[in-house]
Amino acid sequence: MTYEEALQYIHSVNWVGSKLGLERTRELLGKLGNPHEKLKFIHIAGTNGKGSTAAMLSSILEKAGYRVGLYTSPFINRFNERMQVNGQQIPDGTLAELTRRIQPYADAMEDSPTEFELITALAMEYFLGEQCEIVVLETGMGGELDSTNVIRTPEAAVITAMGLDHVKELGPTMADIARAKGGIIKEGGAVVSYGGNPEADAVFADICGMKHAPLRQPDFGQIVPGAFDLDGQSFSYGGWHGLRIPLAGRYQMNNAAVVLETVSALRERGWRIPDEAVRDGMAHTRWPARFEVLRREPVFIVDGGHNPHGIQATAESLQRLFPGRKFTFVTGVMADKDVESILGLIVPLAEQFFTVRPNNPRAMKAEELASRISALGAKATPCGSVADGVAKAIAAEGIDGVACALGSLYMSGEVRECF
């Protein structure tokens, strides 16, 4: 099986769809000898910030000398990004070989696995074969019934910032969504929660009480911002002074505080993580398409914010770096998102919009999005492609301007390819 054949098989129509539940993942992993039972994990759920939190933690643990697996979704430019070991993506040949090995087991299942379940099983095999000492594991959607939740008690369960998203699948209320994501909390396991959402916090506290799981939350009031620019920012938190992250988004300091609390929880469980590894790991974190600066003249930023909570964080970061300015936005959204709330947050900051349709069947047409923006009193021009939208935004802003592409992680890869 070639790499191209492996991707064709993974993305084939047989696995299309989303089916909550763990039975299919357990069955497939059982046929593979249950590789996940031989691994240790940090399990991450939440609405926003999962990827950035995972990237910081994996970088820190690598600097501490561990062999670290990282499992995230979706990918930005290349499928192999989804599973990495010590910052290196799975090689094409290894992906092809693992897919060839798993194929007969998946094909024989009466209740076919979904694509995400197939990939999760593949990743577990890969991380075990690579002798990972710990795996930073990001959920796909929710938590309790997400296929990653086949694992036993993790070294730490981390719940990032909470917001209303995936309401169709997880429930209409914040409490429903919190119960779904709180499903990663296991008996006696350490838990770190971003906090700040009273309804969700109450649910997590209840679950932790029932599971005898110690709960930590960062105190964001202890964050002392330092210097910041397009290359990143420095800050202090608690007993940590002069930390630096090469991530420009204002919200990343909060994610970093969650990471520091997770480091404390891991240390209590016996993990050896020197202070220098924390500093070095944070300073060398790389995470694409999260308030990522792609160009300087004009400034062009891409951010994967795709729900109101994420877009609000992006808007705050833009205003912090460029106070009083108006921006040109390249925007594409999924039709099933809270489009009105998203637009309500960025229209007041906009000089104009160039709308695009991301390469996803759920994406809203560029013309419809432009119409909705125009109805709110802003200038909007539909474009035939993401590349066309990027080119027009750059031309409109000139050397001294600022443009930002946002609205969907699915279009972030296309935006990055333009640079």
C-alpha beads as a LAMMPS data file, in Angstrom:
LAMMPS data file: protein, C-alpha beads

419 atoms
418 bonds

1 atom types
1 bond types

-500.0 500.0 xlo xhi
-500.0 500.0 ylo yhi
-500.0 500.0 zlo zhi

Masses

1 110.0

Atoms # bond

1 1 1 0.000 0.000 0.000
2 1 1 1.369 3.433 -0.934
3 1 1 0.916 6.612 1.082
4 1 1 -1.625 7.899 -1.439
5 1 1 -3.562 4.620 -1.273
6 1 1 -3.535 4.784 2.526
7 1 1 -5.045 8.278 2.526
8 1 1 -7.603 7.235 -0.068
9 1 1 -8.615 4.320 2.144
10 1 1 -8.754 6.425 5.334
11 1 1 -10.866 9.109 3.638
12 1 1 -13.064 6.635 1.717
13 1 1 -16.841 6.807 1.827
14 1 1 -16.974 3.686 4.009
15 1 1 -15.999 5.666 7.078
16 1 1 -17.885 8.929 6.468
17 1 1 -19.998 10.325 9.284
18 1 1 -19.882 10.851 13.010
19 1 1 -21.220 8.218 15.378
20 1 1 -20.772 8.805 19.086
21 1 1 -19.844 5.761 21.136
22 1 1 -16.789 3.705 22.076
23 1 1 -17.844 0.204 20.982
24 1 1 -16.349 0.335 17.477
25 1 1 -13.041 1.828 18.655
26 1 1 -12.754 -0.790 21.402
27 1 1 -13.485 -3.590 18.933
28 1 1 -10.880 -2.383 16.446
29 1 1 -8.242 -1.786 19.130
30 1 1 -9.011 -5.215 20.589
31 1 1 -8.191 -6.824 17.246
32 1 1 -4.864 -4.936 17.342
33 1 1 -3.992 -6.173 20.831
34 1 1 -5.186 -3.091 22.736
35 1 1 -2.102 -0.916 22.196
36 1 1 -3.670 1.958 24.161
37 1 1 -3.552 -0.077 27.361
38 1 1 0.255 -0.060 27.197
39 1 1 0.540 3.741 26.941
40 1 1 0.229 6.707 29.317
41 1 1 -1.732 9.811 28.389
42 1 1 -2.555 13.437 29.014
43 1 1 -6.137 13.691 27.757
44 1 1 -7.371 17.099 26.545
45 1 1 -10.970 18.187 25.908
46 1 1 -12.656 21.600 25.693
47 1 1 -14.082 24.031 23.166
48 1 1 -11.108 26.279 22.380
49 1 1 -7.378 26.085 23.052
50 1 1 -6.997 22.295 22.949
51 1 1 -4.373 22.300 20.233
52 1 1 -2.261 25.125 21.659
53 1 1 -2.372 23.543 25.120
54 1 1 -1.388 20.176 23.668
55 1 1 1.482 21.711 21.697
56 1 1 2.913 23.464 24.753
57 1 1 2.666 20.350 26.909
58 1 1 4.276 18.085 24.322
59 1 1 7.115 20.578 23.794
60 1 1 7.761 20.817 27.548
61 1 1 7.750 17.045 28.030
62 1 1 10.106 16.581 25.085
63 1 1 12.516 19.133 26.588
64 1 1 12.264 17.178 29.853
65 1 1 13.717 14.180 28.011
66 1 1 10.625 12.103 27.368
67 1 1 9.568 10.441 24.121
68 1 1 6.250 12.186 23.521
69 1 1 3.380 11.343 21.194
70 1 1 0.983 14.085 20.071
71 1 1 -2.463 13.375 18.596
72 1 1 -4.506 16.333 17.325
73 1 1 -7.199 17.234 14.802
74 1 1 -7.936 18.528 12.297
75 1 1 -4.730 18.911 10.310
76 1 1 -3.865 22.234 8.710
77 1 1 -1.744 21.416 5.634
78 1 1 -0.916 17.716 5.740
79 1 1 -2.660 14.690 7.229
80 1 1 0.527 13.497 8.959
81 1 1 0.340 16.486 11.329
82 1 1 -2.327 14.578 13.271
83 1 1 0.166 12.185 14.871
84 1 1 3.674 13.236 15.846
85 1 1 6.506 11.938 18.012
86 1 1 8.847 14.528 19.520
87 1 1 7.674 17.097 17.001
88 1 1 8.171 14.864 13.945
89 1 1 5.151 13.892 11.867
90 1 1 4.493 10.237 11.119
91 1 1 6.496 9.241 8.009
92 1 1 4.513 8.496 4.835
93 1 1 5.784 4.919 4.683
94 1 1 4.890 4.193 8.297
95 1 1 1.381 5.563 7.799
96 1 1 0.934 3.368 4.721
97 1 1 2.203 0.250 6.507
98 1 1 -0.001 0.777 9.577
99 1 1 -3.044 1.385 7.368
100 1 1 -2.327 -1.819 5.428
101 1 1 -2.119 -3.723 8.710
102 1 1 -5.371 -2.283 10.098
103 1 1 -7.410 -2.535 6.876
104 1 1 -8.531 -6.197 7.131
105 1 1 -9.709 -5.731 10.716
106 1 1 -11.701 -2.588 9.904
107 1 1 -13.197 -4.121 6.745
108 1 1 -14.396 -7.132 8.703
109 1 1 -16.311 -5.146 11.316
110 1 1 -20.076 -5.476 11.066
111 1 1 -20.551 -1.957 12.511
112 1 1 -18.006 -0.003 10.471
113 1 1 -15.793 2.473 12.323
114 1 1 -15.863 6.162 11.414
115 1 1 -12.836 7.850 9.887
116 1 1 -11.888 9.393 13.241
117 1 1 -12.153 6.016 14.980
118 1 1 -9.961 4.436 12.319
119 1 1 -7.341 7.179 12.698
120 1 1 -7.439 6.927 16.504
121 1 1 -6.697 3.196 16.360
122 1 1 -3.914 3.806 13.849
123 1 1 -2.376 6.455 16.114
124 1 1 -2.392 4.144 19.142
125 1 1 -0.511 1.515 17.137
126 1 1 1.972 4.132 15.980
127 1 1 2.662 5.565 19.444
128 1 1 3.192 2.106 20.941
129 1 1 5.522 1.096 18.122
130 1 1 7.490 4.310 18.682
131 1 1 7.805 3.465 22.388
132 1 1 6.269 6.743 23.530
133 1 1 6.564 7.295 27.255
134 1 1 3.549 9.615 27.267
135 1 1 0.984 10.694 24.669
136 1 1 -0.744 14.087 24.606
137 1 1 -4.169 13.090 23.307
138 1 1 -6.701 15.628 22.024
139 1 1 -10.363 14.642 21.774
140 1 1 -12.147 15.020 18.456
141 1 1 -15.542 16.130 19.737
142 1 1 -16.950 16.055 23.246
143 1 1 -15.249 13.638 25.577
144 1 1 -17.357 10.920 27.163
145 1 1 -18.283 9.232 23.877
146 1 1 -15.319 10.461 21.834
147 1 1 -13.274 7.552 20.494
148 1 1 -10.144 8.769 22.343
149 1 1 -11.955 8.059 25.621
150 1 1 -11.225 4.331 25.387
151 1 1 -8.128 5.021 27.507
152 1 1 -7.913 4.268 31.200
153 1 1 -7.214 6.939 33.837
154 1 1 -4.797 9.435 32.243
155 1 1 -1.883 11.089 34.008
156 1 1 -3.914 14.288 33.717
157 1 1 -7.293 15.184 32.219
158 1 1 -7.193 18.748 30.943
159 1 1 -10.322 20.733 30.044
160 1 1 -9.632 23.938 28.134
161 1 1 -11.848 27.007 27.648
162 1 1 -15.531 26.179 27.350
163 1 1 -18.087 27.635 24.957
164 1 1 -21.225 26.637 23.080
165 1 1 -20.172 24.479 20.132
166 1 1 -21.325 21.191 18.594
167 1 1 -24.674 21.740 20.304
168 1 1 -26.431 19.375 17.877
169 1 1 -24.220 16.476 18.914
170 1 1 -23.479 17.306 22.559
171 1 1 -26.615 19.055 23.777
172 1 1 -28.221 22.488 23.726
173 1 1 -27.020 23.779 27.110
174 1 1 -23.614 24.506 28.596
175 1 1 -24.280 21.904 31.286
176 1 1 -24.921 19.260 28.591
177 1 1 -21.703 20.141 26.793
178 1 1 -19.756 20.157 30.072
179 1 1 -21.080 16.705 30.979
180 1 1 -19.942 15.396 27.600
181 1 1 -16.462 16.905 27.877
182 1 1 -16.180 15.993 31.571
183 1 1 -16.452 12.364 30.502
184 1 1 -12.665 12.255 30.186
185 1 1 -12.399 12.571 33.987
186 1 1 -11.584 9.117 35.378
187 1 1 -11.466 7.598 38.856
188 1 1 -8.617 9.077 40.917
189 1 1 -7.056 10.948 38.010
190 1 1 -5.631 14.459 38.186
191 1 1 -7.827 17.114 36.535
192 1 1 -6.941 20.615 35.347
193 1 1 -9.786 22.868 34.192
194 1 1 -9.496 26.294 32.516
195 1 1 -12.499 27.496 34.564
196 1 1 -14.306 30.797 34.210
197 1 1 -17.615 29.306 33.073
198 1 1 -19.769 28.866 36.211
199 1 1 -22.274 26.441 34.691
200 1 1 -19.537 24.207 33.274
201 1 1 -17.356 24.565 36.381
202 1 1 -20.166 23.257 38.584
203 1 1 -20.516 20.163 36.394
204 1 1 -16.772 19.463 36.445
205 1 1 -16.640 19.888 40.236
206 1 1 -19.487 17.392 40.644
207 1 1 -17.822 14.844 38.388
208 1 1 -14.489 15.236 40.157
209 1 1 -16.221 14.692 43.486
210 1 1 -17.862 11.493 42.271
211 1 1 -14.615 10.231 40.705
212 1 1 -12.381 11.195 43.656
213 1 1 -10.317 13.200 41.189
214 1 1 -8.316 16.209 42.502
215 1 1 -9.217 19.356 40.548
216 1 1 -6.933 22.318 39.813
217 1 1 -7.839 25.614 38.135
218 1 1 -5.499 28.429 37.135
219 1 1 -5.891 31.827 38.751
220 1 1 -5.721 34.132 35.754
221 1 1 -5.470 37.078 38.137
222 1 1 -1.871 35.989 38.761
223 1 1 -0.907 36.529 35.114
224 1 1 1.347 39.558 34.705
225 1 1 1.757 40.409 31.005
226 1 1 5.159 41.511 29.786
227 1 1 6.346 42.613 26.360
228 1 1 4.313 41.502 23.358
229 1 1 4.575 41.865 19.604
230 1 1 3.878 39.855 16.468
231 1 1 6.614 37.361 17.414
232 1 1 5.068 36.374 20.740
233 1 1 4.854 37.541 24.328
234 1 1 6.395 37.248 27.764
235 1 1 4.534 36.969 31.055
236 1 1 4.761 35.858 34.659
237 1 1 2.390 33.520 36.493
238 1 1 2.493 32.585 40.152
239 1 1 6.078 31.649 40.965
240 1 1 7.075 31.671 37.302
241 1 1 8.738 34.863 36.064
242 1 1 9.740 35.973 32.584
243 1 1 8.265 33.076 30.622
244 1 1 8.032 33.535 26.851
245 1 1 5.825 31.917 24.235
246 1 1 6.173 32.486 20.471
247 1 1 2.387 32.725 20.171
248 1 1 0.950 36.202 19.709
249 1 1 -2.691 35.671 20.682
250 1 1 -3.675 37.327 23.970
251 1 1 -5.571 34.179 24.970
252 1 1 -2.367 32.106 24.822
253 1 1 -1.240 33.394 28.231
254 1 1 -4.366 31.817 29.725
255 1 1 -3.660 28.559 27.900
256 1 1 -0.092 28.722 29.209
257 1 1 -1.404 29.077 32.776
258 1 1 -3.432 25.887 32.245
259 1 1 -0.245 24.201 31.028
260 1 1 1.698 25.326 34.112
261 1 1 -1.014 23.932 36.395
262 1 1 -0.848 20.671 34.435
263 1 1 2.918 20.552 34.916
264 1 1 2.345 20.859 38.679
265 1 1 -0.201 18.028 38.570
266 1 1 2.221 15.823 36.613
267 1 1 5.048 16.543 39.035
268 1 1 2.810 15.415 41.893
269 1 1 2.353 12.122 40.043
270 1 1 6.108 11.614 39.803
271 1 1 6.932 13.026 36.392
272 1 1 10.373 14.646 36.280
273 1 1 9.924 18.046 34.620
274 1 1 12.726 20.521 35.456
275 1 1 12.009 24.245 35.476
276 1 1 14.364 24.759 32.529
277 1 1 12.375 22.240 30.466
278 1 1 9.227 24.263 31.130
279 1 1 10.859 27.511 30.024
280 1 1 12.555 25.972 27.012
281 1 1 9.501 23.970 25.980
282 1 1 7.224 26.990 26.073
283 1 1 9.722 29.135 24.187
284 1 1 9.962 26.560 21.383
285 1 1 6.263 25.780 20.998
286 1 1 5.054 25.828 17.407
287 1 1 1.372 25.731 16.561
288 1 1 0.209 26.824 13.086
289 1 1 -2.930 28.801 12.249
290 1 1 -3.511 30.100 15.770
291 1 1 -3.031 33.852 15.404
292 1 1 -0.096 33.036 13.150
293 1 1 1.669 35.889 11.354
294 1 1 2.257 34.903 7.724
295 1 1 3.473 38.227 6.314
296 1 1 4.670 41.649 7.539
297 1 1 4.025 44.131 4.693
298 1 1 1.114 44.186 4.956
299 1 1 0.677 42.225 8.163
300 1 1 -1.359 39.118 7.383
301 1 1 -2.595 36.930 10.241
302 1 1 -4.427 33.614 10.060
303 1 1 -6.425 32.347 13.022
304 1 1 -8.482 29.178 13.212
305 1 1 -11.196 30.726 15.403
306 1 1 -14.501 29.217 14.299
307 1 1 -17.022 29.785 17.091
308 1 1 -18.059 32.905 19.048
309 1 1 -15.730 32.180 21.980
310 1 1 -12.738 31.708 19.683
311 1 1 -13.576 34.709 17.501
312 1 1 -13.897 36.919 20.588
313 1 1 -10.371 35.908 21.596
314 1 1 -9.073 36.724 18.107
315 1 1 -10.787 40.123 18.151
316 1 1 -9.224 40.948 21.525
317 1 1 -5.773 39.990 20.238
318 1 1 -6.144 42.203 17.159
319 1 1 -7.232 45.165 19.272
320 1 1 -4.362 44.602 21.701
321 1 1 -1.726 44.583 18.958
322 1 1 -3.310 47.259 16.751
323 1 1 -5.398 49.552 18.959
324 1 1 -7.862 51.760 17.132
325 1 1 -7.328 50.147 13.732
326 1 1 -9.793 48.672 11.263
327 1 1 -8.985 45.424 9.477
328 1 1 -9.606 43.629 6.221
329 1 1 -10.946 40.139 6.867
330 1 1 -10.840 37.055 4.678
331 1 1 -13.682 35.022 6.089
332 1 1 -15.194 31.601 5.489
333 1 1 -17.478 29.694 7.847
334 1 1 -19.270 26.397 8.248
335 1 1 -23.002 26.826 7.666
336 1 1 -23.829 24.975 10.901
337 1 1 -21.929 27.442 13.115
338 1 1 -23.412 30.416 14.990
339 1 1 -22.691 32.714 12.059
340 1 1 -24.638 35.715 13.373
341 1 1 -22.738 35.775 16.659
342 1 1 -19.404 35.358 14.864
343 1 1 -20.137 38.260 12.522
344 1 1 -21.402 40.413 15.364
345 1 1 -17.959 40.225 16.967
346 1 1 -15.853 41.164 13.935
347 1 1 -18.030 43.501 11.849
348 1 1 -17.318 46.438 14.230
349 1 1 -13.572 45.933 13.618
350 1 1 -13.815 45.614 9.854
351 1 1 -12.813 47.917 7.047
352 1 1 -14.126 45.327 4.601
353 1 1 -14.559 41.585 4.047
354 1 1 -13.558 39.189 1.307
355 1 1 -15.690 36.083 1.718
356 1 1 -14.636 32.589 0.622
357 1 1 -15.955 29.055 0.783
358 1 1 -13.607 26.672 2.648
359 1 1 -13.044 23.259 1.086
360 1 1 -15.605 21.412 3.166
361 1 1 -19.121 20.204 2.289
362 1 1 -20.490 21.962 5.386
363 1 1 -19.102 25.331 4.285
364 1 1 -21.378 28.291 3.572
365 1 1 -21.224 29.702 0.040
366 1 1 -19.161 32.865 -0.291
367 1 1 -22.097 34.731 -1.817
368 1 1 -24.440 33.898 1.060
369 1 1 -21.840 34.931 3.652
370 1 1 -21.238 38.226 1.805
371 1 1 -24.986 38.868 1.774
372 1 1 -25.231 38.335 5.531
373 1 1 -22.314 40.684 6.158
374 1 1 -23.783 43.344 3.865
375 1 1 -27.048 43.135 5.805
376 1 1 -25.068 44.188 8.884
377 1 1 -23.865 47.316 7.094
378 1 1 -20.326 46.215 6.196
379 1 1 -18.677 45.970 2.785
380 1 1 -18.279 42.376 1.613
381 1 1 -16.991 40.936 -1.666
382 1 1 -17.433 37.213 -2.469
383 1 1 -14.373 35.520 -3.985
384 1 1 -14.025 32.443 -6.154
385 1 1 -11.324 30.829 -4.016
386 1 1 -9.363 31.245 -0.807
387 1 1 -6.289 32.261 -2.822
388 1 1 -8.345 34.932 -4.603
389 1 1 -9.584 36.294 -1.265
390 1 1 -6.062 36.418 0.167
391 1 1 -4.690 38.203 -2.911
392 1 1 -7.469 40.789 -2.860
393 1 1 -7.001 41.430 0.875
394 1 1 -3.264 42.015 0.433
395 1 1 -3.873 44.360 -2.480
396 1 1 -6.531 46.264 -0.541
397 1 1 -4.337 46.787 2.529
398 1 1 -1.104 47.875 0.868
399 1 1 2.245 47.838 2.660
400 1 1 1.094 49.372 5.951
401 1 1 -2.212 47.561 6.422
402 1 1 -3.407 44.616 8.512
403 1 1 -5.449 41.694 7.193
404 1 1 -6.737 38.645 9.047
405 1 1 -8.135 35.344 7.767
406 1 1 -10.487 33.594 10.159
407 1 1 -13.709 31.645 10.545
408 1 1 -12.658 28.042 9.946
409 1 1 -9.655 25.833 10.622
410 1 1 -10.540 24.031 7.395
411 1 1 -9.518 27.047 5.308
412 1 1 -6.405 27.856 7.340
413 1 1 -4.303 25.372 5.386
414 1 1 -5.346 26.942 2.088
415 1 1 -4.490 30.381 3.471
416 1 1 -1.040 29.235 4.627
417 1 1 -0.306 27.719 1.214
418 1 1 -0.718 31.185 -0.324
419 1 1 2.421 32.266 1.558

Bonds

1 1 1 2
2 1 2 3
3 1 3 4
4 1 4 5
5 1 5 6
6 1 6 7
7 1 7 8
8 1 8 9
9 1 9 10
10 1 10 11
11 1 11 12
12 1 12 13
13 1 13 14
14 1 14 15
15 1 15 16
16 1 16 17
17 1 17 18
18 1 18 19
19 1 19 20
20 1 20 21
21 1 21 22
22 1 22 23
23 1 23 24
24 1 24 25
25 1 25 26
26 1 26 27
27 1 27 28
28 1 28 29
29 1 29 30
30 1 30 31
31 1 31 32
32 1 32 33
33 1 33 34
34 1 34 35
35 1 35 36
36 1 36 37
37 1 37 38
38 1 38 39
39 1 39 40
40 1 40 41
41 1 41 42
42 1 42 43
43 1 43 44
44 1 44 45
45 1 45 46
46 1 46 47
47 1 47 48
48 1 48 49
49 1 49 50
50 1 50 51
51 1 51 52
52 1 52 53
53 1 53 54
54 1 54 55
55 1 55 56
56 1 56 57
57 1 57 58
58 1 58 59
59 1 59 60
60 1 60 61
61 1 61 62
62 1 62 63
63 1 63 64
64 1 64 65
65 1 65 66
66 1 66 67
67 1 67 68
68 1 68 69
69 1 69 70
70 1 70 71
71 1 71 72
72 1 72 73
73 1 73 74
74 1 74 75
75 1 75 76
76 1 76 77
77 1 77 78
78 1 78 79
79 1 79 80
80 1 80 81
81 1 81 82
82 1 82 83
83 1 83 84
84 1 84 85
85 1 85 86
86 1 86 87
87 1 87 88
88 1 88 89
89 1 89 90
90 1 90 91
91 1 91 92
92 1 92 93
93 1 93 94
94 1 94 95
95 1 95 96
96 1 96 97
97 1 97 98
98 1 98 99
99 1 99 100
100 1 100 101
101 1 101 102
102 1 102 103
103 1 103 104
104 1 104 105
105 1 105 106
106 1 106 107
107 1 107 108
108 1 108 109
109 1 109 110
110 1 110 111
111 1 111 112
112 1 112 113
113 1 113 114
114 1 114 115
115 1 115 116
116 1 116 117
117 1 117 118
118 1 118 119
119 1 119 120
120 1 120 121
121 1 121 122
122 1 122 123
123 1 123 124
124 1 124 125
125 1 125 126
126 1 126 127
127 1 127 128
128 1 128 129
129 1 129 130
130 1 130 131
131 1 131 132
132 1 132 133
133 1 133 134
134 1 134 135
135 1 135 136
136 1 136 137
137 1 137 138
138 1 138 139
139 1 139 140
140 1 140 141
141 1 141 142
142 1 142 143
143 1 143 144
144 1 144 145
145 1 145 146
146 1 146 147
147 1 147 148
148 1 148 149
149 1 149 150
150 1 150 151
151 1 151 152
152 1 152 153
153 1 153 154
154 1 154 155
155 1 155 156
156 1 156 157
157 1 157 158
158 1 158 159
159 1 159 160
160 1 160 161
161 1 161 162
162 1 162 163
163 1 163 164
164 1 164 165
165 1 165 166
166 1 166 167
167 1 167 168
168 1 168 169
169 1 169 170
170 1 170 171
171 1 171 172
172 1 172 173
173 1 173 174
174 1 174 175
175 1 175 176
176 1 176 177
177 1 177 178
178 1 178 179
179 1 179 180
180 1 180 181
181 1 181 182
182 1 182 183
183 1 183 184
184 1 184 185
185 1 185 186
186 1 186 187
187 1 187 188
188 1 188 189
189 1 189 190
190 1 190 191
191 1 191 192
192 1 192 193
193 1 193 194
194 1 194 195
195 1 195 196
196 1 196 197
197 1 197 198
198 1 198 199
199 1 199 200
200 1 200 201
201 1 201 202
202 1 202 203
203 1 203 204
204 1 204 205
205 1 205 206
206 1 206 207
207 1 207 208
208 1 208 209
209 1 209 210
210 1 210 211
211 1 211 212
212 1 212 213
213 1 213 214
214 1 214 215
215 1 215 216
216 1 216 217
217 1 217 218
218 1 218 219
219 1 219 220
220 1 220 221
221 1 221 222
222 1 222 223
223 1 223 224
224 1 224 225
225 1 225 226
226 1 226 227
227 1 227 228
228 1 228 229
229 1 229 230
230 1 230 231
231 1 231 232
232 1 232 233
233 1 233 234
234 1 234 235
235 1 235 236
236 1 236 237
237 1 237 238
238 1 238 239
239 1 239 240
240 1 240 241
241 1 241 242
242 1 242 243
243 1 243 244
244 1 244 245
245 1 245 246
246 1 246 247
247 1 247 248
248 1 248 249
249 1 249 250
250 1 250 251
251 1 251 252
252 1 252 253
253 1 253 254
254 1 254 255
255 1 255 256
256 1 256 257
257 1 257 258
258 1 258 259
259 1 259 260
260 1 260 261
261 1 261 262
262 1 262 263
263 1 263 264
264 1 264 265
265 1 265 266
266 1 266 267
267 1 267 268
268 1 268 269
269 1 269 270
270 1 270 271
271 1 271 272
272 1 272 273
273 1 273 274
274 1 274 275
275 1 275 276
276 1 276 277
277 1 277 278
278 1 278 279
279 1 279 280
280 1 280 281
281 1 281 282
282 1 282 283
283 1 283 284
284 1 284 285
285 1 285 286
286 1 286 287
287 1 287 288
288 1 288 289
289 1 289 290
290 1 290 291
291 1 291 292
292 1 292 293
293 1 293 294
294 1 294 295
295 1 295 296
296 1 296 297
297 1 297 298
298 1 298 299
299 1 299 300
300 1 300 301
301 1 301 302
302 1 302 303
303 1 303 304
304 1 304 305
305 1 305 306
306 1 306 307
307 1 307 308
308 1 308 309
309 1 309 310
310 1 310 311
311 1 311 312
312 1 312 313
313 1 313 314
314 1 314 315
315 1 315 316
316 1 316 317
317 1 317 318
318 1 318 319
319 1 319 320
320 1 320 321
321 1 321 322
322 1 322 323
323 1 323 324
324 1 324 325
325 1 325 326
326 1 326 327
327 1 327 328
328 1 328 329
329 1 329 330
330 1 330 331
331 1 331 332
332 1 332 333
333 1 333 334
334 1 334 335
335 1 335 336
336 1 336 337
337 1 337 338
338 1 338 339
339 1 339 340
340 1 340 341
341 1 341 342
342 1 342 343
343 1 343 344
344 1 344 345
345 1 345 346
346 1 346 347
347 1 347 348
348 1 348 349
349 1 349 350
350 1 350 351
351 1 351 352
352 1 352 353
353 1 353 354
354 1 354 355
355 1 355 356
356 1 356 357
357 1 357 358
358 1 358 359
359 1 359 360
360 1 360 361
361 1 361 362
362 1 362 363
363 1 363 364
364 1 364 365
365 1 365 366
366 1 366 367
367 1 367 368
368 1 368 369
369 1 369 370
370 1 370 371
371 1 371 372
372 1 372 373
373 1 373 374
374 1 374 375
375 1 375 376
376 1 376 377
377 1 377 378
378 1 378 379
379 1 379 380
380 1 380 381
381 1 381 382
382 1 382 383
383 1 383 384
384 1 384 385
385 1 385 386
386 1 386 387
387 1 387 388
388 1 388 389
389 1 389 390
390 1 390 391
391 1 391 392
392 1 392 393
393 1 393 394
394 1 394 395
395 1 395 396
396 1 396 397
397 1 397 398
398 1 398 399
399 1 399 400
400 1 400 401
401 1 401 402
402 1 402 403
403 1 403 404
404 1 404 405
405 1 405 406
406 1 406 407
407 1 407 408
408 1 408 409
409 1 409 410
410 1 410 411
411 1 411 412
412 1 412 413
413 1 413 414
414 1 414 415
415 1 415 416
416 1 416 417
417 1 417 418
418 1 418 419
